[in-house]
Amino acid sequence: MARFTFKLPDIGEGIAEAEIVAWHVAVGDVVEEDQPLADVMTDKATVEMTAPVAGKVLEIAGAAGDMIAIGAVLAVFEADGEEEAAPEMTSAPAPLPEQEGPGVGSERSEPSAPPAPSPSVPASAPPPNAAKGAAPRTLASPAVRQRAKDLGIDLASVKSAQGDRVRHADLDAFLTYNQGYRPAGGTRPDEVVKVIGLRRRIAENMAAAKRHIPHFTYVEEFDVTKLEDLRADLNATRGDRPKLTMLPLLIVAICKALPEFPMINARYDDEAGVVTRYGSVHLGMAAQTDAGLMVPVIRDAQSRNVWQLAAEIKRLADAARTGKAKSEELSGSTLTVTSLGPLGGIATTPVINRPEVAIIGPNKVVERPVIRDGEIAVAKLMNLSISCDHRVVDGWDAASFVQAVKRLVETPALLFVD
């Protein structure tokens, strides 16, 4: 048998190190060639490492969350082949001589005198409670005690229906007749969660965005009654096309308004002091996944109609949630939209996806009474938030852009004309 050392290969241009996200094997496991070994994450993507040989895993480098340099040892295998010469074992160190008495040498120290007998310790006095006759402890089984502890109930306050032992039925009766005593919930154990992988990337990016970007947020109320009616009509005749949500229609409005406000669709390199205003709209779409928040990118959103946008949104969202999104589909956005749908709340103050300079956050649609032509009517209203980088976007520009989007949304026929 031979030892095979597997070093972390170069998995991306300019990547110096990667983070171990998860191990699929442990020391002692026997693996086949090309069997999944570990998942490692770079700044751009998560890559699955596979076993280069078949054999037994002897060593693995680090735990989940550790950083490992390109070219460093990732794992060591015992593989089939000629046995390598084992390194010579160094002789074990000579045992230390037994410790002698204070006089070290050939002469033995004189035996010490036997210790003087310690004075007898008087018996401890009984505790004060015992002397005073404290109340006896309430009798109950361990299961009943644990349930009472979880519920925050003092067993001494529970009366037993039979004898002196408190039973589950006594706890039930206590809760029935003491509804105001029922706690909000039971005690849960503390949990320590290591921040690794995508969650660590999110934490680092959010911290950098708040540290470097002076945010400001502008919120405006939209009347989306006509837009919702139009969406319902389009869905009624959609055939086998994907169902339209509010998002594709809102993206069309954003793309139509952006040419007049190029400072919104931009990226700012603060180290170089350069703002790049993009002619194409590569729209980032924040998507919640089991691993955390991901931002797949709709390329050239300005060139797609509502049905093409709906199909691309569904495809990218599915790819992100299943972990099949490619690295190029998760980078290169020039503007981001983040929406929580029905959970959108009244208003949001979204954090900019650095190095972009703006992020748009539509909130939930609600029905509220409004005054129209002197009459009270029911309207579907939605607040739209935009956060901008105040270093390169002025408040006037942000407000004017949102008002332009509002005119398109509240007159949806304009979305389909040039």
C-alpha positions as CSV (number, residue, x, y, z in Angstrom):
1,M,0.0,0.0,0.0
2,A,1.2,3.6,-0.7
3,R,0.4,6.9,0.7
4,F,-1.2,9.4,-1.8
5,T,-1.3,13.1,-0.9
6,F,-4.0,15.1,-2.5
7,K,-3.4,18.8,-2.6
8,L,-6.0,21.5,-3.3
9,P,-5.9,22.3,-7.0
10,D,-6.2,25.7,-8.5
11,I,-9.9,26.0,-8.8
12,G,-10.2,29.6,-10.1
13,E,-8.2,32.3,-11.7
14,G,-6.6,34.5,-9.1
15,I,-7.9,32.4,-6.1
16,A,-5.3,32.0,-3.4
17,E,-7.3,30.1,-0.8
18,A,-10.7,28.4,-0.3
19,E,-13.0,27.7,2.6
20,I,-13.9,24.1,3.5
21,V,-17.7,24.1,3.6
22,A,-18.4,20.4,4.2
23,W,-16.7,17.1,4.4
24,H,-18.3,14.1,2.8
25,V,-15.8,11.6,4.2
26,A,-14.0,11.0,7.5
27,V,-10.7,9.6,8.6
28,G,-10.9,5.8,8.2
29,D,-13.5,5.8,5.4
30,V,-12.8,3.7,2.3
31,V,-13.6,5.6,-0.8
32,E,-13.8,5.0,-4.5
33,E,-12.1,7.1,-7.2
34,D,-14.2,10.2,-8.1
35,Q,-16.3,9.8,-4.9
36,P,-17.3,13.2,-3.4
37,L,-14.7,14.2,-0.9
38,A,-15.4,17.8,0.2
39,D,-17.1,21.0,-0.8
40,V,-14.9,24.1,-0.9
41,M,-16.0,27.7,-1.5
42,T,-14.1,30.5,-3.2
43,D,-15.2,34.1,-3.6
44,K,-17.1,33.0,-6.8
45,A,-18.6,29.6,-6.3
46,T,-18.8,26.4,-4.3
47,V,-16.8,23.5,-5.9
48,E,-17.1,19.8,-5.1
49,M,-13.7,18.0,-4.7
50,T,-13.7,14.3,-5.6
51,A,-11.3,11.6,-4.5
52,P,-8.4,11.3,-7.0
53,V,-7.7,7.6,-6.1
54,A,-9.5,4.7,-4.4
55,G,-8.3,3.8,-0.9
56,K,-8.6,4.6,2.7
57,V,-8.7,8.1,4.1
58,L,-5.8,8.6,6.5
59,E,-5.9,12.4,7.0
60,I,-8.1,15.3,6.2
61,A,-7.0,19.0,6.4
62,G,-9.1,21.1,8.7
63,A,-12.8,21.3,9.7
64,A,-15.8,22.9,8.1
65,G,-15.2,26.7,8.1
66,D,-11.4,26.5,7.9
67,M,-9.5,28.3,5.1
68,I,-7.0,26.3,3.1
69,A,-4.4,27.6,0.6
70,I,-4.2,26.5,-3.0
71,G,-1.6,23.8,-3.2
72,A,-1.9,22.8,0.5
73,V,-2.6,19.2,1.5
74,L,-6.4,18.5,1.5
75,A,-6.4,14.8,2.2
76,V,-4.0,11.8,2.5
77,F,-5.1,8.4,1.2
78,E,-3.8,4.8,1.6
79,A,-4.0,3.6,-2.0
80,D,-3.2,0.4,-3.8
81,G,0.3,0.2,-5.1
82,E,3.9,-0.5,-4.0
83,E,4.3,0.1,-0.3
84,E,6.4,3.1,0.4
85,A,9.3,2.9,2.8
86,A,8.2,3.8,6.2
87,P,10.2,6.5,7.9
88,E,12.7,5.3,10.4
89,M,11.3,5.4,13.9
90,T,13.4,7.3,16.3
91,S,14.3,5.5,19.5
92,A,12.0,6.2,22.3
93,P,13.4,8.6,24.9
94,A,15.0,7.0,27.8
95,P,12.7,6.9,30.8
96,L,13.4,9.6,33.3
97,P,15.1,8.3,36.5
98,E,12.9,7.9,39.5
99,Q,12.8,11.0,41.5
100,E,14.8,10.7,44.7
101,G,14.5,12.6,47.9
102,P,16.0,16.0,48.5
103,G,19.5,14.6,48.6
104,V,20.1,13.5,45.1
105,G,23.0,11.0,44.7
106,S,24.2,7.7,45.9
107,E,23.2,8.4,49.5
108,R,19.6,7.9,50.4
109,S,17.9,10.5,52.4
110,E,17.0,9.8,55.9
111,P,13.4,8.5,56.2
112,S,11.2,11.3,57.3
113,A,9.4,11.2,60.6
114,P,5.8,10.0,60.5
115,P,3.3,12.8,60.2
116,A,1.8,13.9,63.4
117,P,-1.8,12.8,63.9
118,S,-4.2,15.4,62.8
119,P,-6.6,16.6,65.5
120,S,-10.0,15.0,65.3
121,V,-12.6,16.9,63.4
122,P,-15.8,17.4,65.2
123,A,-18.9,16.2,63.5
124,S,-20.5,19.0,61.4
125,A,-23.5,20.5,62.9
126,P,-26.8,19.8,61.1
127,P,-27.9,22.5,58.6
128,P,-30.1,25.2,59.9
129,N,-33.1,24.1,57.8
130,A,-33.0,20.6,59.3
131,A,-32.9,22.0,62.8
132,K,-35.9,24.2,62.1
133,G,-37.8,21.5,60.3
134,A,-38.0,22.8,56.7
135,A,-40.9,21.8,54.5
136,P,-40.4,18.4,52.9
137,R,-39.5,18.2,49.2
138,T,-42.5,17.6,46.9
139,L,-42.7,14.0,45.6
140,A,-42.8,13.5,41.9
141,S,-41.3,11.3,39.2
142,P,-38.3,12.6,37.1
143,A,-40.6,12.9,34.1
144,V,-43.1,15.1,36.0
145,R,-40.2,17.2,37.4
146,Q,-38.8,17.8,34.0
147,R,-42.2,18.7,32.5
148,A,-42.8,21.1,35.4
149,K,-39.4,22.7,34.8
150,D,-40.0,23.1,31.1
151,L,-43.4,24.8,31.9
152,G,-41.9,27.0,34.6
153,I,-44.1,25.6,37.3
154,D,-43.1,25.3,40.9
155,L,-44.1,21.8,42.1
156,A,-44.7,23.1,45.6
157,S,-47.7,25.1,44.2
158,V,-49.3,22.0,42.6
159,K,-51.8,20.1,44.8
160,S,-51.9,16.3,44.4
161,A,-55.3,14.7,43.9
162,Q,-54.1,11.3,45.3
163,G,-51.6,11.0,48.1
164,D,-48.5,13.2,48.3
165,R,-47.0,12.5,44.9
166,V,-47.6,15.0,42.0
167,R,-48.6,13.3,38.8
168,H,-49.0,14.4,35.2
169,A,-52.8,14.7,35.8
170,D,-52.1,17.1,38.6
171,L,-50.1,19.3,36.3
172,D,-52.9,19.2,33.7
173,A,-55.4,20.3,36.3
174,F,-53.1,23.0,37.5
175,L,-52.8,24.4,33.9
176,T,-56.5,24.1,33.3
177,Y,-57.4,26.2,36.3
178,N,-54.5,28.6,36.1
179,Q,-54.5,29.7,32.4
180,G,-52.8,33.0,33.3
181,Y,-49.9,31.0,34.7
182,R,-49.2,29.2,31.4
183,P,-45.9,30.4,30.1
184,A,-45.2,31.4,26.5
185,G,-43.2,28.3,25.8
186,G,-40.8,25.7,27.2
187,T,-37.1,26.0,27.8
188,R,-35.0,25.3,24.7
189,P,-31.3,24.5,24.8
190,D,-28.8,27.1,23.6
191,E,-27.3,26.4,20.2
192,V,-23.9,27.5,18.9
193,V,-23.8,27.8,15.1
194,K,-20.5,28.2,13.3
195,V,-20.7,30.9,10.6
196,I,-19.2,29.3,7.5
197,G,-19.7,28.9,3.8
198,L,-22.3,31.1,2.1
199,R,-23.4,32.6,5.4
200,R,-19.9,33.9,6.1
201,R,-19.8,35.4,2.6
202,I,-23.1,37.1,3.2
203,A,-21.8,38.4,6.6
204,E,-18.6,39.8,5.1
205,N,-20.4,41.4,2.1
206,M,-23.1,43.0,4.3
207,A,-20.5,44.3,6.8
208,A,-18.4,45.8,3.9
209,A,-21.4,47.4,2.3
210,K,-22.5,49.1,5.6
211,R,-19.0,50.1,6.4
212,H,-18.1,51.7,3.1
213,I,-21.4,52.9,1.6
214,P,-23.3,55.9,3.0
215,H,-26.8,54.6,2.5
216,F,-30.0,56.7,2.1
217,T,-33.4,55.2,1.5
218,Y,-36.4,56.8,-0.3
219,V,-39.9,55.2,-0.1
220,E,-42.9,56.0,-2.3
221,E,-46.5,54.6,-2.4
222,F,-47.7,53.1,-5.7
223,D,-51.3,52.5,-6.7
224,V,-51.1,49.1,-8.4
225,T,-54.8,48.5,-8.9
226,K,-54.6,48.8,-12.7
227,L,-51.4,46.8,-12.8
228,E,-52.9,44.0,-10.8
229,D,-56.0,44.0,-13.1
230,L,-53.7,43.8,-16.1
231,R,-51.7,41.0,-14.6
232,A,-54.9,39.0,-13.9
233,D,-56.0,39.4,-17.6
234,L,-52.5,38.3,-18.8
235,N,-52.5,35.3,-16.6
236,A,-56.0,34.3,-17.7
237,T,-54.7,33.9,-21.3
238,R,-51.2,32.8,-20.6
239,G,-51.5,29.2,-21.9
240,D,-48.5,27.1,-21.0
241,R,-46.4,30.1,-20.2
242,P,-45.3,30.7,-16.5
243,K,-47.7,32.6,-14.3
244,L,-46.9,36.3,-14.0
245,T,-46.1,37.8,-10.7
246,M,-45.7,41.5,-10.0
247,L,-41.9,41.3,-10.4
248,P,-41.6,40.9,-14.3
249,L,-43.9,43.9,-14.8
250,L,-42.0,46.0,-12.2
251,I,-38.7,45.0,-14.0
252,V,-40.1,46.3,-17.3
253,A,-41.0,49.6,-15.6
254,I,-37.5,49.9,-14.1
255,C,-35.7,49.2,-17.4
256,K,-37.9,51.7,-19.2
257,A,-37.1,54.4,-16.7
258,L,-33.3,53.8,-16.3
259,P,-32.1,55.4,-19.6
260,E,-33.0,58.9,-18.1
261,F,-31.3,58.0,-14.8
262,P,-28.0,56.2,-15.8
263,M,-26.5,56.9,-12.3
264,I,-28.8,54.3,-10.8
265,N,-27.6,51.4,-13.1
266,A,-23.9,51.7,-12.1
267,R,-21.0,50.2,-10.1
268,Y,-18.6,52.3,-8.1
269,D,-14.9,51.3,-7.7
270,D,-14.2,53.4,-4.6
271,E,-10.5,52.5,-4.6
272,A,-10.0,53.7,-8.2
273,G,-12.5,56.5,-7.8
274,V,-14.4,55.4,-11.0
275,V,-18.1,55.0,-11.6
276,T,-19.1,52.8,-14.5
277,R,-22.6,53.5,-15.8
278,Y,-23.9,50.5,-17.8
279,G,-26.0,50.6,-20.9
280,S,-27.3,47.0,-20.3
281,V,-29.3,46.2,-17.3
282,H,-27.9,43.0,-15.6
283,L,-30.5,42.8,-12.8
284,G,-29.6,41.0,-9.6
285,M,-32.6,39.2,-8.1
286,A,-32.3,38.4,-4.4
287,A,-33.5,34.8,-3.7
288,Q,-33.8,33.1,-0.3
289,T,-32.4,29.6,-0.2
290,D,-31.8,27.0,2.5
291,A,-28.1,28.0,2.5
292,G,-28.8,31.7,2.7
293,L,-29.5,34.7,0.5
294,M,-28.2,34.3,-3.1
295,V,-28.4,36.9,-6.0
296,P,-28.8,35.3,-9.4
297,V,-28.5,37.7,-12.3
298,I,-31.0,38.3,-15.2
299,R,-28.7,39.2,-18.1
300,D,-29.8,42.0,-20.4
301,A,-33.2,42.5,-18.6
302,Q,-33.9,45.5,-20.9
303,S,-34.1,43.2,-23.9
304,R,-36.7,40.7,-22.5
305,N,-40.5,41.0,-22.5
306,V,-42.6,40.1,-19.4
307,W,-43.0,36.5,-20.4
308,Q,-39.3,36.0,-21.0
309,L,-38.6,37.7,-17.7
310,A,-41.0,35.4,-15.9
311,A,-39.4,32.3,-17.3
312,E,-35.9,33.5,-16.5
313,I,-36.9,34.5,-13.0
314,K,-38.3,31.0,-12.4
315,R,-35.2,29.3,-13.9
316,L,-32.7,31.3,-11.9
317,A,-34.7,31.0,-8.7
318,D,-34.9,27.2,-9.1
319,A,-31.2,26.9,-9.9
320,A,-30.3,29.0,-6.8
321,R,-32.5,27.0,-4.4
322,T,-31.2,23.6,-5.7
323,G,-27.6,24.7,-5.7
324,K,-27.3,24.3,-9.5
325,A,-26.6,28.0,-10.3
326,K,-23.4,28.6,-12.2
327,S,-20.8,31.1,-10.9
328,E,-21.4,33.4,-13.9
329,E,-25.1,33.4,-13.0
330,L,-24.3,34.7,-9.5
331,S,-22.1,37.7,-10.4
332,G,-21.9,40.8,-12.6
333,S,-25.2,42.5,-11.6
334,T,-25.5,46.3,-12.2
335,L,-28.6,46.8,-10.1
336,T,-30.5,44.6,-7.7
337,V,-34.2,44.0,-6.8
338,T,-35.0,42.4,-3.5
339,S,-38.6,41.4,-2.7
340,L,-40.1,39.4,0.1
341,G,-43.5,39.2,-1.6
342,P,-46.4,38.8,0.9
343,L,-43.8,39.3,3.8
344,G,-42.6,42.6,2.3
345,G,-44.0,44.7,5.1
346,I,-44.9,48.4,4.9
347,A,-41.3,49.6,4.0
348,T,-37.8,48.3,3.8
349,T,-34.3,49.8,3.9
350,P,-32.4,47.3,1.8
351,V,-28.6,47.0,1.9
352,I,-26.8,47.8,-1.3
353,N,-25.1,44.9,-3.1
354,R,-21.6,46.4,-3.3
355,P,-20.1,47.6,-5.7
356,E,-23.5,48.5,-7.1
357,V,-24.9,51.9,-6.1
358,A,-28.6,51.2,-5.7
359,I,-31.0,48.4,-4.7
360,I,-34.8,48.4,-5.1
361,G,-37.2,46.8,-2.7
362,P,-40.9,46.4,-3.6
363,N,-43.1,45.7,-0.5
364,K,-46.4,43.9,-0.1
365,V,-49.6,44.9,-1.8
366,V,-52.5,45.9,0.5
367,E,-56.0,47.0,0.0
368,R,-56.8,50.4,1.6
369,P,-59.5,53.1,1.1
370,V,-58.5,56.1,-1.0
371,I,-60.2,59.2,-2.2
372,R,-60.9,59.4,-5.9
373,D,-62.9,62.3,-7.4
374,G,-64.3,63.0,-4.0
375,E,-65.4,59.5,-3.4
376,I,-64.0,56.7,-1.2
377,A,-62.8,53.8,-3.2
378,V,-60.8,50.6,-2.5
379,A,-57.3,50.6,-4.0
380,K,-54.4,48.1,-4.1
381,L,-51.4,50.0,-2.8
382,M,-47.7,49.1,-2.6
383,N,-44.7,50.9,-1.2
384,L,-41.5,50.8,-3.1
385,S,-38.2,51.4,-1.4
386,I,-34.8,52.3,-3.0
387,S,-31.5,52.5,-1.2
388,C,-28.7,54.4,-2.9
389,D,-25.0,55.2,-2.4
390,H,-25.0,58.9,-1.5
391,R,-21.4,59.3,-2.8
392,V,-22.6,58.9,-6.4
393,V,-26.4,59.2,-6.3
394,D,-28.2,62.4,-5.2
395,G,-31.5,62.3,-3.4
396,W,-33.1,64.3,-6.2
397,D,-32.0,61.7,-8.8
398,A,-33.3,58.8,-6.7
399,A,-36.7,60.4,-6.0
400,S,-37.0,61.4,-9.7
401,F,-36.3,57.9,-10.8
402,V,-38.9,56.4,-8.5
403,Q,-41.5,58.9,-9.7
404,A,-40.7,57.9,-13.3
405,V,-41.2,54.2,-12.3
406,K,-44.4,55.1,-10.5
407,R,-45.9,56.8,-13.6
408,L,-45.3,53.6,-15.6
409,V,-46.7,51.3,-13.0
410,E,-49.8,53.4,-12.4
411,T,-50.4,53.6,-16.2
412,P,-49.5,50.1,-17.2
413,A,-50.4,50.5,-20.8
414,L,-47.2,52.5,-21.1
415,L,-45.2,49.4,-20.3
416,F,-46.0,48.0,-23.8
417,V,-45.4,51.0,-25.9
418,D,-42.1,52.7,-27.0
